[in-house]
Amino acid sequence: MSEPIEEVTTQLGQRVSTLQRQEQELQQKIAQLQATNAKMQQEQLALTQSMGKLISSALDQLEQRKQTLQIEVEKLERRRDRIQKEMRTSFAGVSQELAIRVQGFKDYLVGSLQDLVATTEQLELLPETPPQPPLREIAPPPQAPQPSRVDRGDSGDNSQSAPTPQFSEQGFQEQTKRIRQLLDQYRNSPDYYGTPWQLRRTFEPIHAKRVSNWFFTQGGRGALRTMGSRLQNILIASATISVLRNLYGNRLRTLVLANTPERLGEWRRGLQDCLGIDRRDFGPEQGIVLFEEPEVLSQKAERLVKEGRLPLIIIDDMEDKISLSLLQFPLWLAFAPDPQTLQQPIERF
């Protein structure tokens, strides 16, 4: 019995020893794993810190690049604005203004030369004849002058007195009614392809109000505040001319006063565009005559009145003086400068 007990004890001791060795191995593995875990945690912490520093550095670099780009963009924008300003003031603007002035002068000069040629062609050059003996004088038969383009259709009798418009007087209901009908027609039913001397442009209520005020309140003699644009002023003048042409026909003569050839060129082009007329309607003996000097215009208007014509005087808004000689005529329309931009008051002389 003693041998089995010793054998069992020996076996138990061996198993305990085996278990102890396994325990030690397990503890060593646990220690190794713990060391590996600690090392991995350290590496992860270091990696996290490195990533944080890298991201922070990248963000700082991006922010710096953003600020640098913003500064460059602002510099480029300021440079662009400066270049545009320099172009407007030193090259482009001046060139455009010069081109407009040259074109206006060209139109005015070409029109004036054409008018001069047309007038010269109408002159009758009589050959010199030797003196006849004073036996009997035979008066040559009177020759009727060749009518111009706008005179065709007139009665040919220029000895009749010029009409005296009285738009604001009572007793002219038919004339007043006709004027209002024409203004309503221009405003509500514009005809962009109508006959010459008929308004061909869009006519707004503000334009109709100005023209109506000139006819019925000012009686066809007065100043209207400028519309701020010469083209708008020309539109109002064109509507006035169209109405008066409808009332008085070819007896109406329009005399435009502007102090520079460029502005006269703008008036010529604007009236042609608004009324559907051409260069043949401009000239000393035609429907519209352009003037730079008020004295010459006044002389022309006096001759027209003596011939039984009805002169309509239109004065550009850049005229700072109005001659008193122009105010004696029955029809005159002056465009007054805007008081906010007026540097000095209009003078009369």
Phi, psi and chi 1 to 4 in degrees:
 res  aa     phi    psi   chi1   chi2   chi3   chi4
   1 MET       -  -29.5  -68.5  -67.4  -65.2      -
   2 SER   -69.9  -34.1   59.0      -      -      -
   3 GLU   -67.4  -44.7  -70.8 -178.4    0.3      -
   4 PRO   -61.3  -38.5  -25.0   34.6      -      -
   5 ILE   -64.5  -42.4  -65.9  173.6      -      -
   6 GLU   -66.2  -38.4  -69.3  178.0   -1.4      -
   7 GLU   -65.7  -42.3 -175.0  177.6   -7.2      -
   8 VAL   -64.9  -41.2  169.9      -      -      -
   9 THR   -63.4  -41.2  -56.9      -      -      -
  10 THR   -62.0  -43.4  -58.5      -      -      -
  11 GLN   -63.8  -40.7  -68.5  178.3   -6.9      -
  12 LEU   -64.1  -40.0  -70.9  174.2      -      -
  13 GLY   -63.4  -38.8      -      -      -      -
  14 GLN   -66.0  -40.9  -68.9  175.8   -6.8      -
  15 ARG   -66.3  -38.7  -69.3 -173.3   65.2 -177.6
  16 VAL   -63.0  -42.4  169.6      -      -      -
  17 SER   -62.3  -41.9  -60.7      -      -      -
  18 THR   -62.1  -43.2  -58.3      -      -      -
  19 LEU   -64.8  -37.9  -68.0  173.4      -      -
  20 GLN   -63.9  -42.0  -72.4  177.3   -8.0      -
  21 ARG   -63.6  -42.5  -74.2 -164.8  -54.8  -90.5
  22 GLN   -62.8  -38.2  -68.9  178.1   -8.1      -
  23 GLU   -63.9  -43.1 -179.2 -177.5    2.7      -
  24 GLN   -63.4  -41.1  -69.9  176.8   -2.4      -
  25 GLU   -63.7  -42.7  -69.2  175.9   -3.2      -
  26 LEU   -63.1  -41.1  -70.0  174.7      -      -
  27 GLN   -64.2  -38.5  -72.1  179.3   -6.4      -
  28 GLN   -63.5  -42.1  -70.9  176.4   -1.1      -
  29 LYS   -64.3  -40.9  -71.6 -177.8  178.8 -179.2
  30 ILE   -61.7  -42.7  -68.5  172.5      -      -
  31 ALA   -63.5  -39.9      -      -      -      -
  32 GLN   -65.5  -43.1  -69.5  176.7   -3.8      -
  33 LEU   -63.2  -41.6  -69.1  173.7      -      -
  34 GLN   -62.8  -40.6  -71.4  177.2  -12.1      -
  35 ALA   -65.3  -42.3      -      -      -      -
  36 THR   -62.6  -41.0  -57.6      -      -      -
  37 ASN   -62.5  -45.4 -174.6   25.4      -      -
  38 ALA   -61.3  -41.6      -      -      -      -
  39 LYS   -64.7  -40.2 -176.4  178.5 -180.0 -179.0
  40 MET   -66.8  -38.5  -69.0 -179.2   62.9      -
  41 GLN   -63.1  -40.4  -71.4  179.7   -8.8      -
  42 GLN   -63.5  -45.1  -69.4  178.0   -3.5      -
  43 GLU   -62.2  -41.3  -68.5  177.5   -7.7      -
  44 GLN   -63.1  -42.1 -177.3 -179.5    4.9      -
  45 LEU   -62.6  -43.2 -179.7   60.0      -      -
  46 ALA   -64.9  -39.6      -      -      -      -
  47 LEU   -65.2  -41.9 -179.1   61.0      -      -
  48 THR   -61.7  -44.2  -56.9      -      -      -
  49 GLN   -62.8  -41.9  -67.4  176.8   -8.6      -
  50 SER   -63.5  -43.7  -60.5      -      -      -
  51 MET   -62.5  -41.0  -70.9  -67.1  -65.1      -
  52 GLY   -61.1  -45.3      -      -      -      -
  53 LYS   -63.3  -39.7  -68.2  179.9 -179.7  179.6
  54 LEU   -64.5  -45.5 -178.7   60.5      -      -
  55 ILE   -64.6  -42.8  -66.8  174.2      -      -
  56 SER   -62.1  -42.4  177.8      -      -      -
  57 SER   -64.5  -40.9  177.2      -      -      -
  58 ALA   -64.5  -41.8      -      -      -      -
  59 LEU   -63.0  -41.8  -69.7  175.6      -      -
  60 ASP   -61.0  -42.3  -67.8  -20.2      -      -
  61 GLN   -64.7  -42.2  -69.0  178.7    0.8      -
  62 LEU   -63.5  -40.0  -70.1  175.4      -      -
  63 GLU   -63.9  -42.7 -173.8   67.2   25.3      -
  64 GLN   -63.6  -42.2  -69.7  178.5   -1.7      -
  65 ARG   -63.7  -39.4  -72.1 -168.9   62.0 -173.9
  66 LYS   -61.3  -47.6  177.5 -178.2  176.6 -178.2
  67 GLN   -62.5  -41.2  -66.4  177.4   -1.5      -
  68 THR   -62.1  -42.8  -56.6      -      -      -
  69 LEU   -65.5  -39.6  -70.5  175.0      -      -
  70 GLN   -61.7  -41.9  -72.5  179.2  -14.3      -
  71 ILE   -63.2  -42.9  -66.4  173.6      -      -
  72 GLU   -64.3  -40.4  -67.6  -63.3  -31.6      -
  73 VAL   -63.3  -43.7  168.7      -      -      -
  74 GLU   -61.8  -40.6  -67.8  175.8   -2.3      -
  75 LYS   -62.7  -43.6  -71.1 -179.0  178.2  179.3
  76 LEU   -65.6  -39.4  -68.8  174.8      -      -
  77 GLU   -64.1  -43.3  -70.2  178.0  -12.3      -
  78 ARG   -63.7  -38.4  -72.6 -164.7  -63.4  -91.3
  79 ARG   -66.4  -40.3 -176.6  179.7  179.4 -174.2
  80 ARG   -61.7  -46.0  178.3 -158.8   61.0 -169.6
  81 ASP   -61.8  -40.7  -63.6  -21.2      -      -
  82 ARG   -65.8  -40.6 -176.3  172.5   63.4 -105.2
  83 ILE   -65.5  -42.9  -67.6  174.2      -      -
  84 GLN   -62.3  -41.7  -70.2  178.6  -10.6      -
  85 LYS   -63.5  -43.4 -177.3  177.9  179.3 -179.3
  86 GLU   -64.1  -37.5  -69.0  176.8   -5.2      -
  87 MET   -66.2  -40.8  -70.6 -178.6   62.8      -
  88 ARG   -65.3  -39.5  -73.0 -166.0  -60.0  -93.8
  89 THR   -89.3  -31.2   56.3      -      -      -
  90 SER  -108.4  -23.9   62.7      -      -      -
  91 PHE  -133.8  -66.5  178.0   73.7      -      -
  92 ALA   -63.9  -50.9      -      -      -      -
  93 GLY   -62.1  -45.8      -      -      -      -
  94 VAL   -63.8  -41.3  175.3      -      -      -
  95 SER   -63.3  -42.6  -60.7      -      -      -
  96 GLN   -64.9  -45.4 -176.9  178.2    6.3      -
  97 GLU   -62.0  -42.1 -178.3 -179.7   -1.0      -
  98 LEU   -63.4  -40.5 -178.0   60.5      -      -
  99 ALA   -63.3  -40.4      -      -      -      -
 100 ILE   -64.0  -44.5  -67.2  173.7      -      -
 101 ARG   -65.1  -41.3  -68.6  173.2   65.0   88.1
 102 VAL   -65.5  -42.3  170.2      -      -      -
 103 GLN   -64.4  -41.7 -176.9   63.3   35.2      -
 104 GLY   -62.7  -43.9      -      -      -      -
 105 PHE   -65.3  -37.7 -179.5   74.0      -      -
 106 LYS   -62.4  -47.0  176.3 -177.0  175.1 -177.4
 107 ASP   -60.7  -43.3  -67.3  -19.1      -      -
 108 TYR   -65.0  -43.6  172.8   73.2      -      -
 109 LEU   -66.4  -44.3 -175.8   60.3      -      -
 110 VAL   -62.6  -43.3  171.4      -      -      -
 111 GLY   -63.1  -42.1      -      -      -      -
 112 SER   -64.3  -41.3  -60.6      -      -      -
 113 LEU   -64.6  -39.8  -68.9  175.9      -      -
 114 GLN   -64.4  -40.1  -70.4  178.5  -11.7      -
 115 ASP   -62.9  -40.4  -62.9  -21.4      -      -
 116 LEU   -65.2  -41.8 -179.1   60.4      -      -
 117 VAL   -63.7  -43.2  171.1      -      -      -
 118 ALA   -63.1  -40.7      -      -      -      -
 119 THR   -65.6  -40.9  -55.6      -      -      -
 120 THR   -63.9  -38.8  -54.8      -      -      -
 121 GLU   -65.7  -25.9  -69.4  176.0   -8.0      -
 122 GLN   -82.1  -14.1  -66.4  177.4    1.7      -
 123 LEU   -69.7  138.5  -65.5  177.3      -      -
 124 GLU  -100.7  109.5  -63.9 -178.6   -0.1      -
 125 LEU   -89.6  110.3  -58.1  178.0      -      -
 126 LEU   -90.9  133.5  -61.2  178.4      -      -
 127 PRO   -71.1  150.1   26.5  -33.8      -      -
 128 GLU   -67.8  134.5  -64.0 -176.3   -0.8      -
 129 THR  -118.2  144.0   57.3      -      -      -
 130 PRO   -66.4  151.1   25.2  -34.2      -      -
 131 PRO   -62.8  137.5   23.6  -33.7      -      -
 132 GLN   -90.6  147.6  -59.6  -67.8  -27.7      -
 133 PRO   -63.2  142.7   22.1  -32.6      -      -
 134 PRO   -76.9   49.5   30.3  -34.3      -      -
 135 LEU   -80.8  -47.4  -63.5  177.3      -      -
 136 ARG  -155.2  134.7 -175.0  176.6   60.2  177.9
 137 GLU  -101.0  123.3  -65.6 -176.1   -2.0      -
 138 ILE  -111.3  116.5  -59.4  176.3      -      -
 139 ALA   -73.4  131.5      -      -      -      -
 140 PRO   -67.5  148.1   25.0  -32.8      -      -
 141 PRO   -65.1  140.4   24.1  -33.2      -      -
 142 PRO   -65.7  139.2   25.4  -34.2      -      -
 143 GLN  -107.2  128.8  -63.8 -178.4   -4.6      -
 144 ALA   -72.3  134.7      -      -      -      -
 145 PRO   -65.2  147.0   25.5  -34.4      -      -
 146 GLN   -67.4  120.5  179.1   68.2   21.7      -
 147 PRO   -68.5  145.0   24.9  -33.4      -      -
 148 SER   -80.0 -179.4   62.8      -      -      -
 149 ARG   -59.9  -40.7  178.5  173.7 -178.7  -98.4
 150 VAL   -84.5  -13.4  -65.1      -      -      -
 151 ASP   -85.3  -13.6  -70.6  -25.9      -      -
 152 ARG   -65.2  126.7  -65.4  169.0 -173.0  170.3
 153 GLY   105.6  -10.7      -      -      -      -
 154 ASP   -73.8  165.5  -76.8   -8.4      -      -
 155 SER   -74.1  -17.0   61.0      -      -      -
 156 GLY    86.9   -6.3      -      -      -      -
 157 ASP   -97.6  104.5 -177.0   11.3      -      -
 158 ASN   -96.2    2.8  -69.1  -23.0      -      -
 159 SER   -80.2  -14.4   62.2      -      -      -
 160 GLN   -70.2  152.4   57.3 -177.2  -27.5      -
 161 SER   -72.4  152.9   60.1      -      -      -
 162 ALA   -69.0  144.2      -      -      -      -
 163 PRO   -67.5  153.5   24.0  -32.8      -      -
 164 THR  -118.1   96.2   54.2      -      -      -
 165 PRO   -63.0  138.9  -18.1   31.2      -      -
 166 GLN  -136.3   71.8  -60.8  -70.4  -24.2      -
 167 PHE   -69.5  -30.3  -54.9  114.7      -      -
 168 SER   -91.6   -1.2   60.0      -      -      -
 169 GLU   -87.9  149.9  -63.8  -69.4  -23.0      -
 170 GLN   -75.1  154.9  -63.9 -177.8   -4.9      -
 171 GLY    99.0   -3.0      -      -      -      -
 172 PHE  -117.1   42.8  -68.5   84.7      -      -
 173 GLN   -62.3  -39.1  -70.8   84.7   -1.9      -
 174 GLU   -64.3  -42.9  -68.5  -61.9  -33.1      -
 175 GLN   -65.3  -43.6 -167.8  177.7   63.2      -
 176 THR   -61.3  -42.4  -59.6      -      -      -
 177 LYS   -62.9  -39.9 -179.4  179.6  178.3 -179.3
 178 ARG   -66.4  -40.1 -179.7   56.8 -178.6  163.4
 179 ILE   -62.1  -45.8  -66.2  173.3      -      -
 180 ARG   -64.4  -38.0  -63.9 -170.4 -175.3  -81.2
 181 GLN   -62.6  -42.2  -72.7  177.2  -12.9      -
 182 LEU   -65.6  -41.9  -70.1  171.4      -      -
 183 LEU   -64.7  -40.1  -65.5  179.7      -      -
 184 ASP   -64.9  -37.5  -69.4  -20.3      -      -
 185 GLN   -65.1  -43.9  175.0 -175.2  -22.7      -
 186 TYR   -61.6  -36.0  -62.4  158.1      -      -
 187 ARG   -81.7  -40.0 -175.4  164.9   55.7   88.8
 188 ASN   -97.5  -29.0  -60.9  -38.5      -      -
 189 SER  -134.3   67.9  -57.5      -      -      -
 190 PRO   -65.3  139.0   23.7  -32.4      -      -
 191 ASP  -113.6  102.6 -172.3   -4.8      -      -
 192 TYR   -80.7   -4.4  -58.1  106.3      -      -
 193 TYR  -130.6   32.7  -57.1   96.9      -      -
 194 GLY   -74.1 -178.2      -      -      -      -
 195 THR   -71.2  159.2   57.7      -      -      -
 196 PRO   -56.6  147.9  -26.3   34.9      -      -
 197 TRP    76.8    2.5  -60.5  104.4      -      -
 198 GLN  -100.7  137.6  179.7  177.2  -22.7      -
 199 LEU   -60.1  131.5 -172.0   66.0      -      -
 200 ARG  -118.7   15.7  -66.1 -171.6  175.8 -171.7
 201 ARG  -122.6  161.9  -72.7  -65.4  170.4  -99.1
 202 THR   -62.8  129.7  -58.1      -      -      -
 203 PHE  -117.9  106.9 -161.9   59.0      -      -
 204 GLU   -84.8  163.4  -59.5  -66.9  -17.4      -
 205 PRO   -57.7  -34.4  -27.1   34.5      -      -
 206 ILE   -65.2  -35.2 -175.0  173.8      -      -
 207 HIS   -69.7  -43.7  -55.4  130.5      -      -
 208 ALA   -61.5  -36.8      -      -      -      -
 209 LYS   -64.7  -42.0 -177.1  177.9  179.8 -179.2
 210 ARG   -64.0  -46.4  -63.8  -74.3 -178.4   94.2
 211 VAL   -65.6  -43.1  177.2      -      -      -
 212 SER   -61.4  -40.9  178.1      -      -      -
 213 ASN   -63.5  -38.5  177.6   70.5      -      -
 214 TRP   -66.2  -38.8 -177.1   79.5      -      -
 215 PHE   -72.2  -54.1  -87.5  108.3      -      -
 216 PHE   -96.0  -27.0  -56.5  122.2      -      -
 217 THR   -93.0  -43.7  -56.7      -      -      -
 218 GLN   -94.1   -5.1  -61.2  176.7  -29.1      -
 219 GLY    66.7   25.8      -      -      -      -
 220 GLY    81.3   12.6      -      -      -      -
 221 ARG  -143.0  100.8  -56.3  175.0   72.4 -107.4
 222 GLY   172.5  178.0      -      -      -      -
 223 ALA  -109.0  142.7      -      -      -      -
 224 LEU  -116.8  141.3  -62.3  177.2      -      -
 225 ARG   -65.1  137.4  179.7  178.0  -64.0 -177.3
 226 THR   -58.9  148.6  178.6      -      -      -
 227 MET   -80.0    0.3  -63.1  -70.7  -66.1      -
 228 GLY    90.0   -5.9      -      -      -      -
 229 SER  -144.0  135.9  165.0      -      -      -
 230 ARG   -64.3  -34.0 -178.1  165.8  -70.9  106.7
 231 LEU   -63.5  -38.8  -66.9  178.3      -      -
 232 GLN   -68.0  -39.6  -66.6  -67.1  -43.9      -
 233 ASN   -62.6  -40.4  -66.0  -16.3      -      -
 234 ILE   -64.2  -36.2  -67.2  174.6      -      -
 235 LEU   -61.8  -44.7  175.8   59.9      -      -
 236 ILE   -64.1  -44.4  -69.5  179.1      -      -
 237 ALA   -62.5  -38.6      -      -      -      -
 238 SER   -64.2  -41.6  -60.5      -      -      -
 239 ALA   -62.5  -40.9      -      -      -      -
 240 THR   -63.1  -45.1  -55.6      -      -      -
 241 ILE   -61.7  -42.8  -65.5  171.4      -      -
 242 SER   -61.9  -42.9 -179.1      -      -      -
 243 VAL   -64.3  -46.3  171.0      -      -      -
 244 LEU   -66.8  -35.6  -67.8  173.4      -      -
 245 ARG   -63.6  -36.3  -69.1  -82.5  -55.8 -169.4
 246 ASN   -66.3  -32.9 -171.3  -82.7      -      -
 247 LEU   -83.2  -41.8  -64.0  176.6      -      -
 248 TYR  -115.4   -3.2  -61.4  102.4      -      -
 249 GLY    63.8 -141.8      -      -      -      -
 250 ASN   -75.5   -3.9  -66.3  -28.6      -      -
 251 ARG   -72.8  -18.5  -60.7 -179.8   68.1 -176.4
 252 LEU   -77.0  135.0 -179.6   73.7      -      -
 253 ARG  -127.3  128.3  -68.3  -69.1 -173.6  -89.3
 254 THR  -101.1  125.6  -57.6      -      -      -
 255 LEU  -116.3  115.9  -47.4  178.7      -      -
 256 VAL  -104.3  131.5  179.5      -      -      -
 257 LEU  -115.0  120.5  176.5   63.5      -      -
 258 ALA  -145.1  147.8      -      -      -      -
 259 ASN   -89.7    2.3   54.3   17.7      -      -
 260 THR  -139.0  150.3   64.3      -      -      -
 261 PRO   -60.1  -32.9  -22.4   32.7      -      -
 262 GLU   -63.5  -43.7  -65.3   83.0    5.0      -
 263 ARG   -68.8  -36.9  -63.5 -170.0 -179.4  102.4
 264 LEU   -63.5  -36.5  -71.1  176.4      -      -
 265 GLY   -62.2  -40.1      -      -      -      -
 266 GLU   -64.3  -41.1  -68.8 -176.0   33.6      -
 267 TRP   -63.5  -41.7  -85.7   95.3      -      -
 268 ARG   -61.5  -49.9  179.4 -167.4  -66.1  -86.8
 269 ARG   -64.4  -41.3  -67.1 -168.3  -61.1  -88.0
 270 GLY   -65.5  -43.2      -      -      -      -
 271 LEU   -66.8  -39.4  -68.5  173.0      -      -
 272 GLN   -59.9  -42.0  -71.7 -178.2 -163.6      -
 273 ASP   -69.9  -41.3 -176.6   63.7      -      -
 274 CYS   -78.8  -30.7  -68.6      -      -      -
 275 LEU  -108.0   -3.2  -64.8  174.0      -      -
 276 GLY    67.9   32.5      -      -      -      -
 277 ILE  -106.8  177.5   56.5  179.6      -      -
 278 ASP  -133.6 -170.9   54.2   35.7      -      -
 279 ARG   -64.0  -25.6  -68.6 -174.4  179.1  -83.4
 280 ARG   -65.8  -17.5  -65.5  175.8  -64.5  172.0
 281 ASP   -88.8    2.5  -63.3  -64.5      -      -
 282 PHE  -113.2  130.9  -67.4   82.7      -      -
 283 GLY   158.2  170.1      -      -      -      -
 284 PRO   -57.9  -32.3  -23.0   33.0      -      -
 285 GLU  -114.1   21.6  -57.0  -58.0  -32.7      -
 286 GLN  -109.9 -168.4  -53.5  -55.9  -40.2      -
 287 GLY   -71.8  -31.6      -      -      -      -
 288 ILE  -131.0  132.3  -60.6  177.3      -      -
 289 VAL  -124.6  136.5 -166.6      -      -      -
 290 LEU  -105.8  137.6  -52.7  177.0      -      -
 291 PHE  -135.0  146.0  -64.3   90.8      -      -
 292 GLU  -102.2  -23.0  -71.4 -174.1   67.2      -
 293 GLU  -114.7  130.0  -60.5  -66.3  -23.5      -
 294 PRO   -66.6  -29.1   21.4  -31.5      -      -
 295 GLU   -65.3  -43.3  -65.7   79.5    7.4      -
 296 VAL   -66.0  -39.9 -178.0      -      -      -
 297 LEU   -62.1  -42.8 -173.2  150.5      -      -
 298 SER   -62.8  -40.5  178.5      -      -      -
 299 GLN   -63.6  -41.6  -64.8  172.6    5.3      -
 300 LYS   -64.1  -41.9  177.5   63.4  175.8  178.9
 301 ALA   -63.3  -39.4      -      -      -      -
 302 GLU   -63.0  -41.8  -69.7  177.5   -4.9      -
 303 ARG   -64.2  -39.2  -71.1 -163.7  -64.3  -90.6
 304 LEU   -62.9  -41.7  -69.4  173.9      -      -
 305 VAL   -62.6  -41.5  171.9      -      -      -
 306 LYS   -64.1  -29.9  -68.0  178.6 -179.0  179.2
 307 GLU   -84.0    2.3  -65.4  172.2    0.1      -
 308 GLY    84.0   13.5      -      -      -      -
 309 ARG   -88.3  170.0  -54.3  -71.6 -175.5 -179.9
 310 LEU  -120.3  102.0  178.7   60.8      -      -
 311 PRO   -80.0  136.0   27.7  -32.1      -      -
 312 LEU  -113.0  116.0  166.2   62.7      -      -
 313 ILE   -98.1  125.0  -60.1  172.2      -      -
 314 ILE  -117.9  127.6  -62.3  177.6      -      -
 315 ILE  -114.9  125.9  -56.8  173.1      -      -
 316 ASP   -65.4  152.8 -174.7   69.1      -      -
 317 ASP   -72.2  -11.6   62.3  -16.4      -      -
 318 MET   -87.6   -0.5  -64.9  -55.7  -66.6      -
 319 GLU   -77.3  114.8  -70.3  -71.1  -31.4      -
 320 ASP   -87.2   -5.8   56.1   -7.6      -      -
 321 LYS  -133.5  142.1  -64.5 -179.2 -179.6  179.5
 322 ILE  -119.8  120.9  -62.9 -179.0      -      -
 323 SER   -69.9  135.3  174.2      -      -      -
 324 LEU   -63.6  -25.0  -69.8  176.3      -      -
 325 SER   -65.2  -22.5   61.2      -      -      -
 326 LEU   -80.6  -21.3  -56.7 -178.6      -      -
 327 LEU   -80.6   -5.8  -54.3 -176.8      -      -
 328 GLN   -80.8  -15.1   62.4  178.1  -39.2      -
 329 PHE   -85.9  153.4  -61.8  102.1      -      -
 330 PRO   -69.8  -24.1   24.6  -34.2      -      -
 331 LEU  -129.1  115.8  -67.0  175.8      -      -
 332 TRP  -150.1  139.1   59.7  -89.0      -      -
 333 LEU  -129.1  113.7  168.8   59.0      -      -
 334 ALA  -111.2  138.4      -      -      -      -
 335 PHE   -98.2  114.2  -70.2   96.3      -      -
 336 ALA   -85.1  138.1      -      -      -      -
 337 PRO   -62.1  157.5  -19.1   30.9      -      -
 338 ASP   -66.8  128.2 -168.7  -19.5      -      -
 339 PRO   -58.6  -28.4  -22.1   31.9      -      -
 340 GLN   -71.4  -27.7  -63.7 -179.5   -4.9      -
 341 THR  -106.4   -2.5   59.4      -      -      -
 342 LEU   -73.3  126.7 -172.8   62.4      -      -
 343 GLN   -87.3  -35.4  -63.5  180.0   -5.8      -
 344 GLN  -145.0  149.4   54.3 -177.2   -3.6      -
 345 PRO   -67.1  155.6   25.2  -34.8      -      -
 346 ILE   -68.3  131.5  -64.5  179.5      -      -
 347 GLU  -105.1  149.1  -59.8  179.5    6.1      -
 348 ARG  -113.4  139.0  -63.5  178.7  179.4  177.7
 349 PHE  -138.1      -   62.7   95.3      -      -
